[in-house]
Amino acid sequence: NLMLVTEREARSIAVFDGDRHELLGHIPASYRAHGYVFHPTEERWVYNVGRDGWLFKIDLYTLQPVAKVRVGQDSRGLAISDDGRYLIAGNFMPRTAVILDADTLEPLKVIDARGENPEGEEVEARICITSDVSPQKVGPYFIIALKEAGQVWRIDYSEPDFPIEKVKNVGHVLHDGFLSPDNRFFYVAAQEDDLMAVIDVEKWEVVDRIETGATPHPGSGAT
């Protein structure tokens, strides 16, 4: 029962015993460690990406990184497939998402985040969230949101070419979101519109827009 705490400017991650609340040690990391994913089938491994684009595979038995690769220059999101085979990292710079082999950290596909915004203009977009949809609940999908394009993409990681389906015209300035516990609905903030868009993950369409009255900024633990 471990807790990982980002020590951003110190370029490290503090590890605490979650039962005794004791500091166990520090894991070397990169600049402003930003987001963790735990391996779903092997308790030994955890992954971390820094805002400087370095992605680490970390051994929780030794509290040391065992592999690293640079996926971008300015990164934000990280997700892992339920079978533990694939990682996806989302970047602000360059405007890409990168799918990797979770075992070796070998990059398998680079996805350019380019699309039409709600006004029909072709733009390059930052990836503002990455999520994993459980195949036991809905499907073997990664979900990424394109900030400036106002689009949300569903990537099928069970297919070798990682095909993409797109929902367009979701909103203006997307930023952060979360899945319902049953993974059926994906909620994403449209900050310039002061609303949360609700996407049916199975049908892959916007089914509702919830006005928030102020700029929404949800966390992944919002439900």
N, C-alpha and C positions, 0 to 999 in steps of 0.2 A: 504494500500500500504506500506508494511513493507520490510525493508532490514535487513538481518541477516549477521553479520560480525563476523567471527571466531577470538576469542582472545585466541590463542593456549596455550601459557604458563600460562595464567591467569585462564585456565580452565573455560572459560565462553564464552557466545555469546552476542555481543552487538546488540541491536535492535534499528533501526532508522526509523523515519517516512519518507517514500520515497518521499512525497510531500514537506514537510517543511524542510527536512534534519536535524531533531532534534533527539537527543538521547533520547529514551524512557526508557531504562533500560538495565539490564544485566540478562541473563538466566544462571543459573548454568549448567556446562557441565563437561565432563571428559577431560583427557589429549589429547590435539591436536585434537579438534573437526574437523571432516573431512567429509564433505558432508551432504547435507540436502535434504529431499524430503517433499513436501507439500501434504497434503491429497487432492485427486482430487475432492472429492464430499462434504467435510465438511471443511469449511475455518478455523475452530478453531484449527486444529491439524497440527503440523509439526514434523518431525522426524530427529534425528541427531545421527550419530555414530562417536565415537572417535577412534583414532588409538590404544587405549588400549582395544578396543572391547566392550565398553559399548554403548548400543543403548538406546536412550531416546525418549519417546513420550512427546511432549511439548504442553502445552496449550497456545495459542497465546492471549487468553483473559486475562490471569493472568501473562503471561511471566514466567511460572514455569513448570518444568517437573512434570508429573503426574505418570509416570511409567518408569522403566528401566529394562533391562536384559543384561547380558553379552553374546555376540554371539561368541567371540573369544578373543585372546590375542593381536592380531595385525590385525586390520581391515582397509579396504579401501573404498569399494563401498557400495552403498545403492540405492535401487529402490523400487517403490510401483506400484502395479497393477492399471490399470485405473479405476477399480470398487472400489478401496480403501479397498479391503479385505485382500491383502497379501503384505508383505514386503519381500525383499530378501537382505541379507547382504553378502558381499564377504570378505574373510579373506586371509591374508598372512600367519598367524599362528593361529590355525592349518590350513592345506591346505583344507579348506572347504567353502561351501556356505550354508547359513542357511535361510530357508523360515519360516516366522512367521505370525501369525494372527495379522493384523494391529491394531485391536481393543484392544486386551489383551496382545500383545507381547508374546504370547505362541509360542514356537518353534514347528513347524509342521513337518519339514523334514531337516535333515542334509545331504548334498551332498558332498561326498569325491571327491576332484579334483585330480583324478589320470587318466593318459592316456599315450598313446605312443606319443613321440615327433616325429618330421619329420624324424629322423634317425631310428625310430622303437623301441626306448628304452622306457621301462616303467618308468615313473617319477611321483612324486608328484608335483603338480603345485600350485602356488599362484593364487588367483583370482584377476585379474588386472582391471576388469571393470564389472559393473552390469548395465543393461539397461532394460527398460520396453517398449514393443511394443504395440501400441494401437490396441485393437480388432476392432475398427471402421475403421482402415486403413489396417491392414494386418492380425493380429491374436492376441489372448490373450497370449502373450509370455513374459517371461524374457529371456534376453541374458546375458551369462557370458563368459568371456574369460579367458583361462588358460595360464598363462604366459610362463612357461617352457615347457609345452606340445605342445604349438602352436596350440591349438584347441579352437573352439568357440562352445558353447552349447546353444541350444534353449530349454527352459523349458515351457511346456504348463501348465499355472496355472489354466485353466478351468477344468482340470481333477483332481480327488481327489488324485491320486498317483503322480502328477507332472511329467509326462513322459518327457524324455530327448532325443533330437536328436542332433547328433554331426557332425560338420565339422572339419575334420582333416587336418594336413599338411598345415595350414594357413600361418605359418611363424615362424621365430625364435625370441624369447623374445618379446612376445606381451605386449603392454602397452598402455592403454587408447584408446578410440574410440568414435564414435558418430553415431547416426541414421540420415538419410536424413529426411527432414521435412515430407515427406509422409510415413515415416517408412519402405519403400520398401528396402532400402539398408543400410547395417551396415558397417561402415568403421573402421578398427582397425589397429593400428600401429604394424608393425613387426620391432622392433628397430635394431636388429642385421643385418637385410636385407636391411635397409634403404628404406622401402616401406610401403605404405598403401594398405592393402588387402580390397577388396570390396566384400561383401557377399550379395547375393540376399536373403532377409529374407523370402520371400514366397517360393521360390524354394529350399532354404537352401543349397546353393552351392557358392563357390568362382567364381565370374564372371570377376574379373579384379584385377590387381596388379599395383599400381601407384608408380613408382620410385620417391623418394623425394630428392635424392642427398646428404642428410645428415640425421641424426637421427631424425625421426618424433616423436613428442609428442603433439598430438592434444588434444583439450579440448572438452567438451560436447557441447559447443556453437560454434563449428567450421563452421556450416552452418546457 
